[in-house]
Amino acid sequence: MLIKTTRSLVSIGTERMLVEFGRANMLQKARQQPERVKQVLDKVKTDGLKPTLQAVFNKLGQPLPLGYCNVGKVIAVGEGVNDFAVGDRVASNGPHAEYVCVPKNLCAHVPDGVTDDEAAFTVIGSIGLQGLRLCDPQLGETIVVTGLGLIGLITAELLIANGCRVIGIDPDANKIALARKKGVIAINPLDGTDVVKYVLENTEGTGADGVIITASSKSDEIISQAAKMSRKHGRIILIGVIGLNISRADFYEKELTFQVSCSYGPGRYDDSYEKGGVDYPLPYVRWTEQRNFKAILQTIAAGKLDVASLITGRIPLSDFGRIYNNIGNKESIASILEYPEESNAASTITVNNGAFASGNGGIGIIGAGNFTSMTMLPILSELGAPLSAIASASGLSGTTLAKKYKIGKSTTDYKSILNDPAIGLVMITTRHNEHAHMVVESLRAGKHVFVEKPLALNKAELDEILAAYNGSKTLTVGFNRRFSPHMQKVKQLVGDALMNVVATMNAGSIPANIWVHDLKTGGGRIVGEACHYMDLITFLTGSKIKAVCMNAMGMNPQATTDNASILLQYENGSTGVINYFANGSKAYSKERIEVYAQERTLITDNFRLTEGYGTKGFSKLKTNVDKGHAAQFKLLVERIKNGGGPLIPFDELVNTTLAGFAAIESLMKREWVPVNP
């Protein structure tokens, strides 16, 4: 849903951590994330220092939208949204922005008796509520809340409403005073109180039934105290972020239960729930994120949760600096950003007036993700390419890149790029499921098209492209490896000889819930990524794929497999083997290509080193990692400007795409599958 914001809540604790991390220097960032340092060092070993540093700086340079507690009115609804209508007042996890686009399962109706200011506490209240649900407090139990910041105070008040006796712990005198007003038995350890002894003395020596930790600290003392103040078989729930070097003895004797609470509740980080709109059945999952949102709003409406008393400031959006320039102010608990009634609703903004190409020579980019920011734009900028516009889903990433690379316009409406007569080339780098229809729309709009692989996810999508393509405009797919100087050299040395090619991709594991694995969104890693090597071997052999046979690891491999060997038969008699593996070590080279032809052997290691055996006059080629992106984009820009044939013959693009489909069919049928146009 598209929502016009009226209020958003600044979560001081969470946003302070993000702001302070953003302001930290490189050494400070490294100290905060030691596990990332090891990843960087491993990448240096395989990719080299310069590419690794470029990747790190690009990653750290990407902006992160702040805020996740938003209230506003719905101004538009998308397909499949039936429970909300234009004009509805809703709370959501949208960021601080005049307009936010939020999936329906992350929104909830605001009851009439709840103000916008109060509704802004919905999402952060749900974080406390989820921790409470995991603790499962019973009427009359004693629950300790360690950390009386915003989430801690809300959690304590919800526990009191649930009939519990609540003991709160915090070193801040102001928060202690506020908690006591809400009926919390609040203690300050800085007053000299031994918190463990206090809890034991106030529970007749039994200990607390449960401890909910909402504090933020690197110290291990908090978890140790929680264990020591708990009764036998007590429950400890962690909502905050603390040191977790746990003493076994503390937990062993009491058989304590310890659980970490995940954000707003069930559904969090599940793309099918959050983005796909697939709800969990209520009889089996009573409390989801959205249902927790509703519960918080109902509790506020019933007068059982007083959040208005937690507001320490109301600031117009234009004065946001008053909050973020003093984000370390510990006296502030919750600040509300107030949004103007009138705001710019334009989906396209001009970022750089001087960045527009004359005639129809401009370039429009659709997609502002990692590939665009870390690979494509740095190269295009260095080439001096006429970058006219960039489209992104949220607007933030596109506008940031437009400012950095002096792109003319930023938009959230990609069709404005298609309708712009000054744009002659459209470059598509979105998620895989959007490639085919955007290619078709771009071709029909009379544009040259570059699309990052894959071209299509299924035969129906490919057929639509075939119907739209008439050859009058260039269509290029991001099969960059054939343009690498290493592959160009190999092709020069082996010529048109019959050959055997073995290509191994040590791809590395990707979590199963990542969109690439989803057949409808990403197409799986074989269709979505192994196509790179199909095209590369086609280039080396100078022939098209005739038939495919794929075998995958496991007793019952699925189409989403990422551990497979693919055999390719070529029309000219050459053969190819693609080993696409996700179960190898990251310390080993990511890519390796072996070519055997006419008593000559050429080995390319990670596009850094190519060595020849039996190749007269050639022994080795050594470069920085060069997978051919720069050469491909340079040729593309030149061809669009000066004319000329396609970078990759269209029939080869189609053949490679069909071969990817055939590989999946072969796996399912367990037989060779011909590649038929």
N, C-alpha and C positions, 0 to 999 in steps of 0.2 A: 504494500500500500504506500501511496505517496502522502506524506503527512506534513502539514505546515505547523511548525513548532510554536508553542506559546511559552513554555517553560522547560528548562532542563536543570538538573541538579549536578553540582560539582561535588564529586566524591573526593574529598580532600586527601584521604589516605592513599587510595589507589592512584589518583592523578599526581599526587606529590612524588610517588616513586617513579612514574613515567617521565615527569618533567625533570626530575633530578638526574635520571639516567640520560635523558637527552642532552642535558647541559654538561655531563661528565666528559672528561677527555678520554682518549683511546685507552690509556693505561688503566684508568678508573673503570671503564666499561669492561675491560678484560678481567679485572679483579672481581667484578660482580658476576661474570659469567665464565668461570674457569672451564666448564665443559665445552664451550664454544672455542676456546683457545686451542684445545686439542684437535677439534675439527679443522680449524684453520691450518694448523701445522701439518695435518694429514693431506690437506689439499695442496699445500706448498710442495710436498713430496711428489704428488702425481701431476699437478698442473703447472708448477713453477711459481716463483714469487710474484711477478708482475700481474698475471691474471688473477691470482688469489687476492692480492691487495685491491685490485679493481673491483672484484666481487664484494669484498668486505666493505669498502667505502661506499659502493652503490647501495648495499643492504642497509648500512647505518644511515645513509642519506634519505631513505624512504620515510615519509611522514606517517605517523600513526594518529588517526583521529581520536581525540579525547572525548570522554563522556559516554555514558550508557544508561542514563536515566532521563527519558524524554517524554514530554506531554504535548499534544497538539490535536489539530483537527484533520480528519481525512479529507483530501481534496481529489484523490483518484484511487481506484482499486484495479488490481490486475486480474488476469484470468484465474479462475478457481477460488476467488475470494467471495464467499457467500454470507459470512457472518458479520461483515462490516459494510457500511455504506458511506458515501460522500456526506460530510457534515458531522460524522460521529466524532466524539471526543475520546481519545485513546491515550493510554500510556504504553511506552515501548522501550526497547533498549537502544534506540537511535542515539547517535552522538550529538555533540553540541553543533547544531547547524540550523539555518532557517528552514530548510526543507530536508526531510529524511525519507529514505525508501526502505521499508522494513517488511520482512515476511510476516504473514498473518499469525503464525504461531508464536511470534515474539511481541504480540500486541494484546491489549485487553481494554474493554470498554470501561470508561470512568463513570461511576455512579453519579447521579445528579447532586447528591449531598456532599461530594468531595470536591474541593477546590483544585485548581491546576497546581498550586504550590504543594498541596498535600499529595496529589497524584504523582508528583515528580519523585516521590520516595518509593514508588511501586517496585522497581527492579532491585534497588539496593535492599529494600525490605525483604524481598524474596530470597536474597542470599542468606540473610539471617534465618528466615523461615525454613529454608532447606536444611540448615545445620540443626535447627530445633527438631525437625522431623526425624533426622537420623539419630538424634539423642533419645527420641521417644519418651519425653517426660510424662510422668504420671501425676495426677492430682495429689498435692501434699509433699512431693519430693523437693529436695534441696538441690538446686543446680547452681554451679559457680560459672560466672561469665568473666573470663580474663581478657581485659581490654575493653574499655568503655568509650571507644570512638563511636562513630555513627552506626556501624553495623552492630557493635556491642550493645549500645543503648536500645536499639530497636529490638534486638534479640531478647534482652532482659525484660522489656515491656511485654513482649509476646509471651514469654514464660510466665510472667505474673498473670496475664490474662488467661493463661492455661491452668492457673491454680497452683503454681509452684512458688516456693520460697527461693528468692534469688539473692546470691551473694556476688557482688561485683568487685573486681580488682582493677585498679588503674593508678598510675603515679601522678595523674593530673588532678589538681584540687578542684578546678572548675567542672570537670566531668564527674568527679565524685559528688559534688554538690547537686548537679543536675540529676544524677542517677538517684540520689536520695529523695529528691522531690517526686520521683516516679515510683517510689516504694521499694527501691533496691537497697539491700543492706550493703553499703559500699565502703570499701576499706582502701587506704592508701599505704602501700608498703614503705614509702618514703617517710612516713610518720614513725617508723620503727616497728610497725606491726609485723609479726611473723605470720604470713598469710596461711601457711599450712596449719600451724597451731590454732589460728583463729577459726578456720573451718572445722577442725576436729572438735574444738571446744563448743562450737555452736551447732554441732550435730551429735552431741552426747558421746563423742569419741568414735562414732561410726564412720564418718567421712561423707563427702558429697555423693549423691546418687549419680550425678553427671557433671562434667566440666566441658564447657564450650569455649574454645579459645578463638577470640576474634582479634588478637593482638598482632602486631608486626614487629618482629625482633629477630636478630640473628642468634640470640642466646639460646642455649639448650636448657637453661634453668626453668623456663616456663613449662615445658613438657614434663620435666622432673617434678616440679611442684604439683602439677595436675595429677600425676600418678600418686604422689604421697598424700594428697588431700582427698583422694577418692576412696569410697568404701570398697569392700571386696565385691567383685563382679560389677564394678562401676563402669560408666561409659565416658569416653573422652572423644570429643569431636573437634576437629581442627577446621576452622573457616579461614583464619588468617595465615600469615607466613612467618614461621619461626624456625629456629634450629631444631633438628630432629635426631640428634645423637641420643638415642633412647637407652636407658639402663634396663637391661633385662630383669634385674632383680626387682626394680620398682614395679614392673608389670607382672612378673611371674607369680609372686606370692598371692597377689589379689586377683589374678586371672582377669585383668582389665581388658576392656574392648577399646580399641583405638581406630577411628575412621576419619578420613579426610573428606570434607564436604565439597562437592563440585558445583560451584556457581549457583545458578538459579534453580537447579533441579533436573530431573530426568528429561532428556531431549537435548541438553547442552552439548554442543560440538557434534551433534548428529545431523549431517547435512540433509538426510531424508526428512527429518522432523523440522529442522529450522528453515531450510531453503526449499525443500520439496513440499512442505505443508502436510506431510503424512503424520497424523496424530496417533498417539498410543491409545489403545482402547482403555477407557476409564475403569472397567471392572478389574483390569489386570495391572494398570499403572495409575493409581488414584491421583497422584500429584505430579504433574508435569510442570515445566517452566511456566506455561501459560496459566495453568490452573493455580499455581502459586501466586502469579500476578493477581489473579482474580481474588484469591483469598486475602491478600494484603489490602486490596482496595475495599473489600467487604468489611474487613476489620477496622479500617480507618472510618468508613461510613457509619459503622456501629458505635463509634466513639471508644473503642477498646484499644486503639493505638493512636497516641497523640504525637504526631510528627511535626506539627506546627511549632512546638516549643523547641525543636532542634535547629530551626533556621536561625543562623547568626548573621545573615546578610542577604539582601536582594539587590542585584546589580544588573543594570541594562547591558545587553549583549555588547554594545559598543564600548563599554568600559571594562571588558573582561580582564584587562591588564591589572586592574585593582585586585583581582583574585590571584592570578598566576604570578604576578610579581612578588606576592607575599604568600606563596603556596606553603612555605615552611611555618607559617603562623599557627601554632598549636592551639590557640584559643578559639580558632574557627572550627566549627563542627560541620555545618552544611550551609552552602551558599546557593542561592537560586539565581539563575540567569533568566532575565525577562526579555522577551523578543518583541520587536516592533510589530504593530498590526499590518503595516505595509512593508513589504520587502521585495527584492528583485527575484522574480520567478523565472527569469530567462534561463533556458537550458543551454545556451551558448554565450560565451563571453569572449571579448577580444583581449588577448594577453599582450601581444606585441604587434603594434600597428605596422611596423616596417618589415614584417615577415611574410608578406604575401607575394606569390609568384605572378608574373605577368602571363597573360593568355590562359592556357589550361595546363600549365606545367607544374602546378602545385602537387604536393603529396599530402594525403590525408591518412591518418593512422587510426585504426579502430582497435582499441585494446591498450591498456597501460600497465600490464603486469611485469613480471620479472624479465621476460625475454625482451620486451620493449625497452625497459629502463636500463638493463644491464648489458645488453648486446646490441640491439638494433639502433637505438637512438645515438649512442656514442659514435658509432660508425657513420651513420648518416650525417650527423653534425660535423664530423671531421671532413666528410666529403663535400660539405657546403650544399647539401641537398635542400631544395626549397620546401620547407616543412610548413604547410599551411594550417593544418588543424589536427587535433587529437581528440578522440572520443574515449571516455571511460564510464563505467557503470555508476560510480559514486560522484565523480567530478573532482574529488580531492587529488587522486593520483595523477589524473590527466593534467590538471592545472599546475601541479607541482612540476611535472615534466615540461610543460609548455614554458614555464618561467625559466627552468634550467637550460633548456635547449632552444630558446627563442622561437617557439612555435607560435604561429599567428593566433589561433583560436583554440579554446578548450570547450568541449561540449559533452553533454550526457545523451544527446540524440544523434546516433550515428548516421541517421538518414540525412541530416543536414550536410554531412560530408558528401553523400551520394548526390545530393541536389545542388552542390556547389559547382558551377561551370568552370571555376578557376582551378579545380582539382582534377588532374588527369590520371593520377595513380592512387589507388586505394590499397593500403597495406593492412592485412587482417591478422591480429595476433591474440584473438580471444580464446575462450575455452573451445575445445574441439567440436562440441555439438552445434556451435554457431558458425563454423567455417562454411559449410556448404550453402546455407541459405544466404549468407552475406556475400559469398562469391557470386551467386546467381543474381542477387539484387545489384551488385556492383557492375557486373557485365551488362545487365539490362539498362543500367544508367549510363552506359557508354564509357566505362572506366577501364584502364589497365588495372590488373589485379595481381598483388602478391599476397599469398596466404601461407602462414606458417603451417607445417605439416600437422595432421593429415589433411588431404583435400576433402575427404568425406568419410563418414562412419559406416555407411552401408550402401548397397547397390541402388536403392531408391534415390538417395541423395546424389550419387554420382550421375544417375540418369538425368536428374534435373540440371546438373551442370552441363552435361553433354548437349541438352536441348538449348541451353542459353548461350553456349560458346559457338561463335561462328567464324573465329579466326581473325576478325578485324581488330581485336584488342589482345594484348599480351596477357597470358595467364601463367604465373610462376608460383611454384610451391617451394617452401623453404628447405629443399634438399641441398644443403650447403656443402656437405662433405665432398662432393665431386669437384668443388671449386678450390679445395685445399691445395696448397703447393705440393704437398706430399702425394696426393692422389693424381695431380696433374703430371708429376714426375713419373709415377708408377705407370700411368697410361702411356706416356711417351716411351718408356723402356720396353713395355710388352706389346704395344701396338694392337693389332687385331688378331693376335694369336689365340687359339683355344686355350682356356685356362681353368684352373681350379682356384676358387677364392674362399678363404675361411675368414669370417669377420666375427669377432667376439666382443660383446658389450658387457662389461662388468658393471651393470646398471645400478646396483645397490637397491636395497629394500625400500619400499614406500609403504607406509601404513595402509591397511586395507580400506580404511574409510576415506582416503583421499580421492578426489573426483576423477582422477585419471583412470582408476580401476572401474569406475561405473560405466557400463557398456553404452548407456544412453547419453552420458555427458562426455566421457573421455574416450570411450571406445576400447579401453584396455590398452596395455602397454605394447602389445604386438601391432595392432592396427595403428595406434597413436605414435609409436616411437621406432619399432623395428623397421618400419617403412624406410627410414633413413638408409639402412644398409641394403635394402632391396634396390633402391635407386642407385646407390654407390656401386653395387656389383653390376647393375645394368650398364652404368657408365663405363666401367672397366672392361667388361666383355664386349661392349658394342652391340649387344643383342637384347631382345626382350624375353621376359620370363614365360616359359611354356607350361610348366606345371610345378606344383608346390606340395611338399609333404612336411607336416609339423608334428613333432613329438614333444610332450611336456613331462616335467617331473611330477611324480605322485601316482597313486593308484587310480584316482579319478580326477584328472586335471580338468579345469574349467576354462572357458573362453577368456576369463580375466587373468590367466596365468602370466607370470613374468619370469618363469624358468623354463625355457624351451629351446629346442634345436630345430631349425628350419632348413630343409633341403630344397634347393632351387634348380630346376632344369631350364636351360636356355635354348632358344631356337637354333643357335649356331653350334650346339653341342657342349658348350661350356657348362660348368657346374658351380654352384655357390652353396656355402653352408653359413648360416647365421646362428651363432650361439648367443642367445639373449638370457643372461643370468642375473638374478637379484640376490643370490645367496653367497656371493664372494666377498672377499675382504676389501675394504675401502683403501687399504694401504697399497693394493695392487693397481696397476694401470687400469683406467676405465675402458679404454678402447684399444683393440689390436686387430690389424688387418694383415693377412698373409696371402700372397699371390704366387702361384706356381705355374710357370709356362715356359716351354722350350728350354728345359734345363736351367732355368733362372728362377730364383726365389727372391721375393721382396717382402720385407717385414716392416710394417709401420706401427710404432708404439706411441699411442695416445696423441697422435698428430704432432709430436715433438721430434721424433727421430725415425727416419726411414733408412734401412740398411739393405744393400743389394748383395746377392751371392750369385756368382756366375754372370754378373752384368758388367761387361767390359767397359772400362772408363767411368764407372760409377761405383762408389763404395757406400757413401752415406749422405743424407741430407738432414741437417739439424736446425731447428727453429724454436721459437717460443710456441706454445700450443696454438695451432692455427687450423681450425676446422672449416675454414673457407667462407665464413660469414662476410668478412670485409670484401673479398674478391667478388662474391655473389652480388652484394649490394652495390658495389662500384659498377659492375657490368649492367645491373638492372637500371640504375640511374642513367647511365650512358645510353642504353637502348631506348629508354622512354624519351630521352631528350633528342637523340639523333636518329632514332629509327633502327630497324634491323630485326632479325628473326628472334624467336623465343630463346630464352636461356636454356631451357630444357624442352625438347620436343613434346608436344601435347600428347602424342600417342604413348610416350614413355611415362608421363604422369598418370595416364589412365591405366596403363599396364601395371605400374607399381601399386596403385590403389587397389586394383582387382586382385593382385597377388596377396595383399594383406587380408582381404576378405577370404580368399582361397585357403590361406594358412589356418584361419579359424575353422573353416568348414572341414579341412583335412583333419584337424585335431578331433573334431566331433565324430567324423566318419571313420577315422583311423585308416585312411587311405590317401593315395595321391589324388590331387584335385587339379584338373586343367584350368588354366587361366584364359577364359574366353571373354572377348570384348562384348 
